[in-house]
Amino acid sequence: MQIPLEECAPRPLKHELADYEIRTVVEMGWSGKENGELLRLMNQEGFTILLTTDQNLRYQQNLQQARVAVVILVASSNKLSDLLPLIPNARRVLDIVAPGEVIEVGGF
């Protein structure tokens, strides 16, 4: 399963999830795409999970209709050092999240 990592997350984060096929939005050639267009591109390419740090995405898009699961990493900042502690829980969530679901990891 390929999982796009949205631009707002640091690119090196993908190396922490090496057992998943993580591709950055930049690698996909989707830089600068608005969320709605990004979700459409994901559907066209067969992606079903988006990994992001954008906590507002769920309020801006109809994710049920988009048939995309969203895993949101919630930390005090988008710095890699703040996101790294979330990786073990993110792995568990990536294994169980279903299209249309939004699951936050962290933020406790």
Phi and psi in radians as a Rosetta constraint file:
Dihedral C 1 N 2 CA 2 C 2 CIRCULARHARMONIC -1.606 0.35
Dihedral N 2 CA 2 C 2 N 3 CIRCULARHARMONIC 2.430 0.35
Dihedral C 2 N 3 CA 3 C 3 CIRCULARHARMONIC -2.263 0.35
Dihedral N 3 CA 3 C 3 N 4 CIRCULARHARMONIC 2.081 0.35
Dihedral C 3 N 4 CA 4 C 4 CIRCULARHARMONIC -1.325 0.35
Dihedral N 4 CA 4 C 4 N 5 CIRCULARHARMONIC 2.455 0.35
Dihedral C 4 N 5 CA 5 C 5 CIRCULARHARMONIC -1.822 0.35
Dihedral N 5 CA 5 C 5 N 6 CIRCULARHARMONIC 2.028 0.35
Dihedral C 5 N 6 CA 6 C 6 CIRCULARHARMONIC -1.137 0.35
Dihedral N 6 CA 6 C 6 N 7 CIRCULARHARMONIC 2.739 0.35
Dihedral C 6 N 7 CA 7 C 7 CIRCULARHARMONIC -1.031 0.35
Dihedral N 7 CA 7 C 7 N 8 CIRCULARHARMONIC -0.488 0.35
Dihedral C 7 N 8 CA 8 C 8 CIRCULARHARMONIC -1.268 0.35
Dihedral N 8 CA 8 C 8 N 9 CIRCULARHARMONIC -0.237 0.35
Dihedral C 8 N 9 CA 9 C 9 CIRCULARHARMONIC -1.652 0.35
Dihedral N 9 CA 9 C 9 N 10 CIRCULARHARMONIC 2.549 0.35
Dihedral C 9 N 10 CA 10 C 10 CIRCULARHARMONIC -1.149 0.35
Dihedral N 10 CA 10 C 10 N 11 CIRCULARHARMONIC 2.350 0.35
Dihedral C 10 N 11 CA 11 C 11 CIRCULARHARMONIC -0.995 0.35
Dihedral N 11 CA 11 C 11 N 12 CIRCULARHARMONIC -0.664 0.35
Dihedral C 11 N 12 CA 12 C 12 CIRCULARHARMONIC -1.098 0.35
Dihedral N 12 CA 12 C 12 N 13 CIRCULARHARMONIC -0.226 0.35
Dihedral C 12 N 13 CA 13 C 13 CIRCULARHARMONIC -1.027 0.35
Dihedral N 13 CA 13 C 13 N 14 CIRCULARHARMONIC -0.537 0.35
Dihedral C 13 N 14 CA 14 C 14 CIRCULARHARMONIC -1.079 0.35
Dihedral N 14 CA 14 C 14 N 15 CIRCULARHARMONIC -0.516 0.35
Dihedral C 14 N 15 CA 15 C 15 CIRCULARHARMONIC -1.226 0.35
Dihedral N 15 CA 15 C 15 N 16 CIRCULARHARMONIC -0.386 0.35
Dihedral C 15 N 16 CA 16 C 16 CIRCULARHARMONIC -1.387 0.35
Dihedral N 16 CA 16 C 16 N 17 CIRCULARHARMONIC -0.207 0.35
Dihedral C 16 N 17 CA 17 C 17 CIRCULARHARMONIC -2.108 0.35
Dihedral N 17 CA 17 C 17 N 18 CIRCULARHARMONIC 0.782 0.35
Dihedral C 17 N 18 CA 18 C 18 CIRCULARHARMONIC -1.091 0.35
Dihedral N 18 CA 18 C 18 N 19 CIRCULARHARMONIC -0.391 0.35
Dihedral C 18 N 19 CA 19 C 19 CIRCULARHARMONIC -1.374 0.35
Dihedral N 19 CA 19 C 19 N 20 CIRCULARHARMONIC -0.025 0.35
Dihedral C 19 N 20 CA 20 C 20 CIRCULARHARMONIC -2.016 0.35
Dihedral N 20 CA 20 C 20 N 21 CIRCULARHARMONIC 2.729 0.35
Dihedral C 20 N 21 CA 21 C 21 CIRCULARHARMONIC -1.583 0.35
Dihedral N 21 CA 21 C 21 N 22 CIRCULARHARMONIC 1.474 0.35
Dihedral C 21 N 22 CA 22 C 22 CIRCULARHARMONIC -1.618 0.35
Dihedral N 22 CA 22 C 22 N 23 CIRCULARHARMONIC 2.276 0.35
Dihedral C 22 N 23 CA 23 C 23 CIRCULARHARMONIC -2.216 0.35
Dihedral N 23 CA 23 C 23 N 24 CIRCULARHARMONIC 2.333 0.35
Dihedral C 23 N 24 CA 24 C 24 CIRCULARHARMONIC -1.306 0.35
Dihedral N 24 CA 24 C 24 N 25 CIRCULARHARMONIC 2.720 0.35
Dihedral C 24 N 25 CA 25 C 25 CIRCULARHARMONIC -1.037 0.35
Dihedral N 25 CA 25 C 25 N 26 CIRCULARHARMONIC -0.618 0.35
Dihedral C 25 N 26 CA 26 C 26 CIRCULARHARMONIC -1.104 0.35
Dihedral N 26 CA 26 C 26 N 27 CIRCULARHARMONIC -0.787 0.35
Dihedral C 26 N 27 CA 27 C 27 CIRCULARHARMONIC -1.061 0.35
Dihedral N 27 CA 27 C 27 N 28 CIRCULARHARMONIC -0.572 0.35
Dihedral C 27 N 28 CA 28 C 28 CIRCULARHARMONIC -1.353 0.35
Dihedral N 28 CA 28 C 28 N 29 CIRCULARHARMONIC -0.186 0.35
Dihedral C 28 N 29 CA 29 C 29 CIRCULARHARMONIC 1.410 0.35
Dihedral N 29 CA 29 C 29 N 30 CIRCULARHARMONIC 0.361 0.35
Dihedral C 29 N 30 CA 30 C 30 CIRCULARHARMONIC -1.848 0.35
Dihedral N 30 CA 30 C 30 N 31 CIRCULARHARMONIC 0.361 0.35
Dihedral C 30 N 31 CA 31 C 31 CIRCULARHARMONIC -1.002 0.35
Dihedral N 31 CA 31 C 31 N 32 CIRCULARHARMONIC 2.442 0.35
Dihedral C 31 N 32 CA 32 C 32 CIRCULARHARMONIC 1.330 0.35
Dihedral N 32 CA 32 C 32 N 33 CIRCULARHARMONIC 0.051 0.35
Dihedral C 32 N 33 CA 33 C 33 CIRCULARHARMONIC -1.273 0.35
Dihedral N 33 CA 33 C 33 N 34 CIRCULARHARMONIC 2.407 0.35
Dihedral C 33 N 34 CA 34 C 34 CIRCULARHARMONIC -1.202 0.35
Dihedral N 34 CA 34 C 34 N 35 CIRCULARHARMONIC 2.781 0.35
Dihedral C 34 N 35 CA 35 C 35 CIRCULARHARMONIC -0.975 0.35
Dihedral N 35 CA 35 C 35 N 36 CIRCULARHARMONIC -0.765 0.35
Dihedral C 35 N 36 CA 36 C 36 CIRCULARHARMONIC -1.070 0.35
Dihedral N 36 CA 36 C 36 N 37 CIRCULARHARMONIC -0.766 0.35
Dihedral C 36 N 37 CA 37 C 37 CIRCULARHARMONIC -1.188 0.35
Dihedral N 37 CA 37 C 37 N 38 CIRCULARHARMONIC -0.671 0.35
Dihedral C 37 N 38 CA 38 C 38 CIRCULARHARMONIC -1.050 0.35
Dihedral N 38 CA 38 C 38 N 39 CIRCULARHARMONIC -0.767 0.35
Dihedral C 38 N 39 CA 39 C 39 CIRCULARHARMONIC -1.120 0.35
Dihedral N 39 CA 39 C 39 N 40 CIRCULARHARMONIC -0.677 0.35
Dihedral C 39 N 40 CA 40 C 40 CIRCULARHARMONIC -1.115 0.35
Dihedral N 40 CA 40 C 40 N 41 CIRCULARHARMONIC -0.760 0.35
Dihedral C 40 N 41 CA 41 C 41 CIRCULARHARMONIC -1.090 0.35
Dihedral N 41 CA 41 C 41 N 42 CIRCULARHARMONIC -0.699 0.35
Dihedral C 41 N 42 CA 42 C 42 CIRCULARHARMONIC -1.044 0.35
Dihedral N 42 CA 42 C 42 N 43 CIRCULARHARMONIC -0.806 0.35
Dihedral C 42 N 43 CA 43 C 43 CIRCULARHARMONIC -1.057 0.35
Dihedral N 43 CA 43 C 43 N 44 CIRCULARHARMONIC -0.769 0.35
Dihedral C 43 N 44 CA 44 C 44 CIRCULARHARMONIC -1.066 0.35
Dihedral N 44 CA 44 C 44 N 45 CIRCULARHARMONIC -0.609 0.35
Dihedral C 44 N 45 CA 45 C 45 CIRCULARHARMONIC -1.619 0.35
Dihedral N 45 CA 45 C 45 N 46 CIRCULARHARMONIC -0.018 0.35
Dihedral C 45 N 46 CA 46 C 46 CIRCULARHARMONIC 1.486 0.35
Dihedral N 46 CA 46 C 46 N 47 CIRCULARHARMONIC 0.245 0.35
Dihedral C 46 N 47 CA 47 C 47 CIRCULARHARMONIC -1.354 0.35
Dihedral N 47 CA 47 C 47 N 48 CIRCULARHARMONIC 2.490 0.35
Dihedral C 47 N 48 CA 48 C 48 CIRCULARHARMONIC -2.140 0.35
Dihedral N 48 CA 48 C 48 N 49 CIRCULARHARMONIC -0.123 0.35
Dihedral C 48 N 49 CA 49 C 49 CIRCULARHARMONIC -2.285 0.35
Dihedral N 49 CA 49 C 49 N 50 CIRCULARHARMONIC 2.377 0.35
Dihedral C 49 N 50 CA 50 C 50 CIRCULARHARMONIC -2.047 0.35
Dihedral N 50 CA 50 C 50 N 51 CIRCULARHARMONIC 2.277 0.35
Dihedral C 50 N 51 CA 51 C 51 CIRCULARHARMONIC -1.822 0.35
Dihedral N 51 CA 51 C 51 N 52 CIRCULARHARMONIC 2.169 0.35
Dihedral C 51 N 52 CA 52 C 52 CIRCULARHARMONIC -2.591 0.35
Dihedral N 52 CA 52 C 52 N 53 CIRCULARHARMONIC 2.937 0.35
Dihedral C 52 N 53 CA 53 C 53 CIRCULARHARMONIC -2.002 0.35
Dihedral N 53 CA 53 C 53 N 54 CIRCULARHARMONIC 0.091 0.35
Dihedral C 53 N 54 CA 54 C 54 CIRCULARHARMONIC -1.384 0.35
Dihedral N 54 CA 54 C 54 N 55 CIRCULARHARMONIC 1.774 0.35
Dihedral C 54 N 55 CA 55 C 55 CIRCULARHARMONIC -1.318 0.35
Dihedral N 55 CA 55 C 55 N 56 CIRCULARHARMONIC -0.219 0.35
Dihedral C 55 N 56 CA 56 C 56 CIRCULARHARMONIC -1.604 0.35
Dihedral N 56 CA 56 C 56 N 57 CIRCULARHARMONIC -0.191 0.35
Dihedral C 56 N 57 CA 57 C 57 CIRCULARHARMONIC -0.946 0.35
Dihedral N 57 CA 57 C 57 N 58 CIRCULARHARMONIC -0.730 0.35
Dihedral C 57 N 58 CA 58 C 58 CIRCULARHARMONIC -1.101 0.35
Dihedral N 58 CA 58 C 58 N 59 CIRCULARHARMONIC -0.433 0.35
Dihedral C 58 N 59 CA 59 C 59 CIRCULARHARMONIC -1.600 0.35
Dihedral N 59 CA 59 C 59 N 60 CIRCULARHARMONIC -0.264 0.35
Dihedral C 59 N 60 CA 60 C 60 CIRCULARHARMONIC -1.718 0.35
Dihedral N 60 CA 60 C 60 N 61 CIRCULARHARMONIC -0.341 0.35
Dihedral C 60 N 61 CA 61 C 61 CIRCULARHARMONIC -2.316 0.35
Dihedral N 61 CA 61 C 61 N 62 CIRCULARHARMONIC 2.650 0.35
Dihedral C 61 N 62 CA 62 C 62 CIRCULARHARMONIC -1.545 0.35
Dihedral N 62 CA 62 C 62 N 63 CIRCULARHARMONIC 1.645 0.35
Dihedral C 62 N 63 CA 63 C 63 CIRCULARHARMONIC -1.308 0.35
Dihedral N 63 CA 63 C 63 N 64 CIRCULARHARMONIC -0.474 0.35
Dihedral C 63 N 64 CA 64 C 64 CIRCULARHARMONIC -1.084 0.35
Dihedral N 64 CA 64 C 64 N 65 CIRCULARHARMONIC -0.847 0.35
Dihedral C 64 N 65 CA 65 C 65 CIRCULARHARMONIC -1.163 0.35
Dihedral N 65 CA 65 C 65 N 66 CIRCULARHARMONIC -0.603 0.35
Dihedral C 65 N 66 CA 66 C 66 CIRCULARHARMONIC -1.283 0.35
Dihedral N 66 CA 66 C 66 N 67 CIRCULARHARMONIC -0.238 0.35
Dihedral C 66 N 67 CA 67 C 67 CIRCULARHARMONIC 0.999 0.35
Dihedral N 67 CA 67 C 67 N 68 CIRCULARHARMONIC 0.665 0.35
Dihedral C 67 N 68 CA 68 C 68 CIRCULARHARMONIC -2.156 0.35
Dihedral N 68 CA 68 C 68 N 69 CIRCULARHARMONIC 2.333 0.35
Dihedral C 68 N 69 CA 69 C 69 CIRCULARHARMONIC -1.516 0.35
Dihedral N 69 CA 69 C 69 N 70 CIRCULARHARMONIC 2.533 0.35
Dihedral C 69 N 70 CA 70 C 70 CIRCULARHARMONIC -2.195 0.35
Dihedral N 70 CA 70 C 70 N 71 CIRCULARHARMONIC 2.234 0.35
Dihedral C 70 N 71 CA 71 C 71 CIRCULARHARMONIC -1.940 0.35
Dihedral N 71 CA 71 C 71 N 72 CIRCULARHARMONIC 2.049 0.35
Dihedral C 71 N 72 CA 72 C 72 CIRCULARHARMONIC -1.850 0.35
Dihedral N 72 CA 72 C 72 N 73 CIRCULARHARMONIC 2.133 0.35
Dihedral C 72 N 73 CA 73 C 73 CIRCULARHARMONIC -1.548 0.35
Dihedral N 73 CA 73 C 73 N 74 CIRCULARHARMONIC 2.087 0.35
Dihedral C 73 N 74 CA 74 C 74 CIRCULARHARMONIC -1.990 0.35
Dihedral N 74 CA 74 C 74 N 75 CIRCULARHARMONIC 1.957 0.35
Dihedral C 74 N 75 CA 75 C 75 CIRCULARHARMONIC -2.393 0.35
Dihedral N 75 CA 75 C 75 N 76 CIRCULARHARMONIC 3.108 0.35
Dihedral C 75 N 76 CA 76 C 76 CIRCULARHARMONIC -1.192 0.35
Dihedral N 76 CA 76 C 76 N 77 CIRCULARHARMONIC -0.365 0.35
Dihedral C 76 N 77 CA 77 C 77 CIRCULARHARMONIC -2.703 0.35
Dihedral N 77 CA 77 C 77 N 78 CIRCULARHARMONIC 3.082 0.35
Dihedral C 77 N 78 CA 78 C 78 CIRCULARHARMONIC -1.599 0.35
Dihedral N 78 CA 78 C 78 N 79 CIRCULARHARMONIC 0.198 0.35
Dihedral C 78 N 79 CA 79 C 79 CIRCULARHARMONIC -1.201 0.35
Dihedral N 79 CA 79 C 79 N 80 CIRCULARHARMONIC 2.529 0.35
Dihedral C 79 N 80 CA 80 C 80 CIRCULARHARMONIC -0.968 0.35
Dihedral N 80 CA 80 C 80 N 81 CIRCULARHARMONIC -0.733 0.35
Dihedral C 80 N 81 CA 81 C 81 CIRCULARHARMONIC -1.088 0.35
Dihedral N 81 CA 81 C 81 N 82 CIRCULARHARMONIC -0.530 0.35
Dihedral C 81 N 82 CA 82 C 82 CIRCULARHARMONIC -1.412 0.35
Dihedral N 82 CA 82 C 82 N 83 CIRCULARHARMONIC -0.459 0.35
Dihedral C 82 N 83 CA 83 C 83 CIRCULARHARMONIC -1.527 0.35
Dihedral N 83 CA 83 C 83 N 84 CIRCULARHARMONIC -0.458 0.35
Dihedral C 83 N 84 CA 84 C 84 CIRCULARHARMONIC -0.964 0.35
Dihedral N 84 CA 84 C 84 N 85 CIRCULARHARMONIC -0.713 0.35
Dihedral C 84 N 85 CA 85 C 85 CIRCULARHARMONIC -1.092 0.35
Dihedral N 85 CA 85 C 85 N 86 CIRCULARHARMONIC -0.294 0.35
Dihedral C 85 N 86 CA 86 C 86 CIRCULARHARMONIC -1.485 0.35
Dihedral N 86 CA 86 C 86 N 87 CIRCULARHARMONIC -0.218 0.35
Dihedral C 86 N 87 CA 87 C 87 CIRCULARHARMONIC -1.025 0.35
Dihedral N 87 CA 87 C 87 N 88 CIRCULARHARMONIC -0.797 0.35
Dihedral C 87 N 88 CA 88 C 88 CIRCULARHARMONIC -0.995 0.35
Dihedral N 88 CA 88 C 88 N 89 CIRCULARHARMONIC -0.759 0.35
Dihedral C 88 N 89 CA 89 C 89 CIRCULARHARMONIC -1.237 0.35
Dihedral N 89 CA 89 C 89 N 90 CIRCULARHARMONIC -0.603 0.35
Dihedral C 89 N 90 CA 90 C 90 CIRCULARHARMONIC -1.073 0.35
Dihedral N 90 CA 90 C 90 N 91 CIRCULARHARMONIC -0.691 0.35
Dihedral C 90 N 91 CA 91 C 91 CIRCULARHARMONIC -1.044 0.35
Dihedral N 91 CA 91 C 91 N 92 CIRCULARHARMONIC -0.795 0.35
Dihedral C 91 N 92 CA 92 C 92 CIRCULARHARMONIC -1.076 0.35
Dihedral N 92 CA 92 C 92 N 93 CIRCULARHARMONIC -0.744 0.35
Dihedral C 92 N 93 CA 93 C 93 CIRCULARHARMONIC -1.184 0.35
Dihedral N 93 CA 93 C 93 N 94 CIRCULARHARMONIC -0.726 0.35
Dihedral C 93 N 94 CA 94 C 94 CIRCULARHARMONIC -1.044 0.35
Dihedral N 94 CA 94 C 94 N 95 CIRCULARHARMONIC -0.483 0.35
Dihedral C 94 N 95 CA 95 C 95 CIRCULARHARMONIC -1.373 0.35
Dihedral N 95 CA 95 C 95 N 96 CIRCULARHARMONIC -0.322 0.35
Dihedral C 95 N 96 CA 96 C 96 CIRCULARHARMONIC -2.122 0.35
Dihedral N 96 CA 96 C 96 N 97 CIRCULARHARMONIC -0.254 0.35
Dihedral C 96 N 97 CA 97 C 97 CIRCULARHARMONIC -1.135 0.35
Dihedral N 97 CA 97 C 97 N 98 CIRCULARHARMONIC 2.486 0.35
Dihedral C 97 N 98 CA 98 C 98 CIRCULARHARMONIC -2.001 0.35
Dihedral N 98 CA 98 C 98 N 99 CIRCULARHARMONIC 2.670 0.35
Dihedral C 98 N 99 CA 99 C 99 CIRCULARHARMONIC -0.896 0.35
Dihedral N 99 CA 99 C 99 N 100 CIRCULARHARMONIC 2.375 0.35
Dihedral C 99 N 100 CA 100 C 100 CIRCULARHARMONIC 1.628 0.35
Dihedral N 100 CA 100 C 100 N 101 CIRCULARHARMONIC -0.283 0.35
Dihedral C 100 N 101 CA 101 C 101 CIRCULARHARMONIC -1.495 0.35
Dihedral N 101 CA 101 C 101 N 102 CIRCULARHARMONIC 2.627 0.35
Dihedral C 101 N 102 CA 102 C 102 CIRCULARHARMONIC -2.182 0.35
Dihedral N 102 CA 102 C 102 N 103 CIRCULARHARMONIC 2.115 0.35
Dihedral C 102 N 103 CA 103 C 103 CIRCULARHARMONIC -2.177 0.35
Dihedral N 103 CA 103 C 103 N 104 CIRCULARHARMONIC 2.216 0.35
Dihedral C 103 N 104 CA 104 C 104 CIRCULARHARMONIC -1.603 0.35
Dihedral N 104 CA 104 C 104 N 105 CIRCULARHARMONIC 2.390 0.35
Dihedral C 104 N 105 CA 105 C 105 CIRCULARHARMONIC -2.014 0.35
Dihedral N 105 CA 105 C 105 N 106 CIRCULARHARMONIC 2.112 0.35
Dihedral C 105 N 106 CA 106 C 106 CIRCULARHARMONIC 1.704 0.35
Dihedral N 106 CA 106 C 106 N 107 CIRCULARHARMONIC -2.763 0.35
Dihedral C 106 N 107 CA 107 C 107 CIRCULARHARMONIC 1.248 0.35
Dihedral N 107 CA 107 C 107 N 108 CIRCULARHARMONIC 0.369 0.35
